[in-house]
Amino acid sequence: MNVSEKLAGGVLYTLALVLSVIRPPVDRLACTVLPSGEACTTINPFFFALYIGLVMFGSLLIALGHSFKNARTRNGWLGVSSGLGIAIIGGFSGLNEVVIFGALLATLGLLLYKLGGSK
């Protein structure tokens, strides 16, 4: 097990989650107010891609620093950790579609992890 890969991955993963809490990737459109009184918002693609990329790269570095039984368990763990990170980013941003995608990815990763451990 390589400790430096795990540490770097953990730092990147945590950085993405902290940044998504401090500055969500959602911007308010200037001077646009809906009839219901809410302000229009849009996704900032740069910050959204940055946060998702940091979560996925951090998960990958953590997985490379750990010894798994086989490739299925590693891929399942990657799905679970990336999916949870994506769902957290979507939750703090108020993007329900991203939360659903992250939860689905985490569920599929958990299934793959459990199936990979049985063989």
Secondary structure per residue as TSV (DSSP state, phi and psi in degrees):
chain	resnum	aa	ss	phi	psi
A	1	M	-	360.0	131.3
A	2	N	-	-98.3	112.9
A	3	V	H	-70.1	-35.1
A	4	S	H	-67.0	-35.5
A	5	E	H	-66.4	-43.1
A	6	K	H	-62.5	-42.9
A	7	L	H	-65.3	-44.9
A	8	A	H	-63.4	-42.0
A	9	G	H	-64.3	-41.2
A	10	G	H	-64.9	-38.0
A	11	V	H	-66.2	-44.6
A	12	L	H	-64.4	-42.6
A	13	Y	H	-61.9	-47.9
A	14	T	H	-65.9	-38.9
A	15	L	H	-59.5	-43.2
A	16	A	H	-62.9	-42.3
A	17	L	H	-68.6	-40.0
A	18	V	H	-66.6	-43.0
A	19	L	H	-63.9	-35.3
A	20	S	H	-70.1	-25.4
A	21	V	H	-78.9	-44.6
A	22	I	H	-68.8	-47.4
A	23	R	S	-134.9	88.0
A	24	P	-	-60.5	150.5
A	25	P	S	-79.1	36.9
A	26	V	E	-120.0	128.4
A	27	D	E	-113.0	147.7
A	28	R	E	-86.8	132.2
A	29	L	E	-75.3	135.4
A	30	A	E	-65.9	129.4
A	31	C	E	58.3	25.9
A	32	T	E	-114.5	113.6
A	33	V	E	-124.1	131.2
A	34	L	-	-74.8	161.0
A	35	P	T	-59.3	-24.2
A	36	S	T	-77.8	-5.8
A	37	G	S	97.2	-4.0
A	38	E	-	-84.4	150.3
A	39	A	E	-86.5	142.2
A	40	C	E	-72.4	140.5
A	41	T	E	-127.3	159.7
A	42	T	E	-141.7	161.8
A	43	I	E	-84.2	133.0
A	44	N	-	-85.4	106.0
A	45	P	H	-64.0	-31.1
A	46	F	H	-64.8	-52.2
A	47	F	H	-68.6	-35.3
A	48	F	H	-62.2	-48.2
A	49	A	H	-66.1	-36.4
A	50	L	H	-63.5	-47.7
A	51	Y	H	-65.5	-45.2
A	52	I	H	-64.3	-41.8
A	53	G	H	-63.6	-41.2
A	54	L	H	-63.9	-39.8
A	55	V	H	-64.3	-46.3
A	56	M	H	-69.2	-40.8
A	57	F	H	-68.7	-38.5
A	58	G	H	-62.9	-41.2
A	59	S	H	-63.2	-40.7
A	60	L	H	-64.5	-43.1
A	61	L	H	-64.7	-39.4
A	62	I	H	-63.8	-42.3
A	63	A	H	-66.5	-37.5
A	64	L	H	-68.8	-25.8
A	65	G	T	-84.5	-0.8
A	66	H	S	-117.7	147.9
A	67	S	-	-98.2	116.3
A	68	F	-	-100.0	163.5
A	69	K	S	-62.3	-46.5
A	70	N	S	-152.7	-178.3
A	71	A	H	-69.1	-30.1
A	72	R	H	-65.4	-43.2
A	73	T	H	-66.8	-37.6
A	74	R	H	-64.4	-45.5
A	75	N	H	-65.9	-36.4
A	76	G	H	-65.1	-42.1
A	77	W	H	-64.5	-39.0
A	78	L	H	-61.7	-40.5
A	79	G	H	-64.3	-42.8
A	80	V	H	-66.0	-49.5
A	81	S	H	-68.8	-40.8
A	82	S	H	-67.4	-42.1
A	83	G	H	-62.5	-42.2
A	84	L	H	-65.8	-40.7
A	85	G	H	-63.7	-43.0
A	86	I	H	-64.0	-41.5
A	87	A	H	-64.9	-37.5
A	88	I	H	-66.7	-43.0
A	89	I	H	-61.5	-44.5
A	90	G	H	-64.9	-35.4
A	91	G	H	-66.9	-44.0
A	92	F	H	-71.2	-22.8
A	93	S	H	-87.6	-14.2
A	94	G	T	78.3	24.3
A	95	L	-	-103.3	97.2
A	96	N	H	-64.5	-33.0
A	97	E	H	-64.8	-37.5
A	98	V	H	-70.5	-36.7
A	99	V	H	-63.1	-44.6
A	100	I	H	-64.3	-42.5
A	101	F	H	-61.9	-44.6
A	102	G	H	-63.6	-41.9
A	103	A	H	-65.3	-39.3
A	104	L	H	-65.6	-43.3
A	105	L	H	-63.0	-41.0
A	106	A	H	-65.9	-38.9
A	107	T	H	-65.8	-45.2
A	108	L	H	-64.1	-38.3
A	109	G	H	-64.3	-38.4
A	110	L	H	-65.6	-41.7
A	111	L	H	-61.7	-44.4
A	112	L	H	-65.3	-38.2
A	113	Y	H	-63.2	-43.8
A	114	K	H	-68.6	-39.7
A	115	L	H	-69.1	-34.5
A	116	G	H	-69.6	-30.1
A	117	G	H	-76.6	-18.8
A	118	S	T	-83.3	-13.7
A	119	K	-	-105.9	360.0
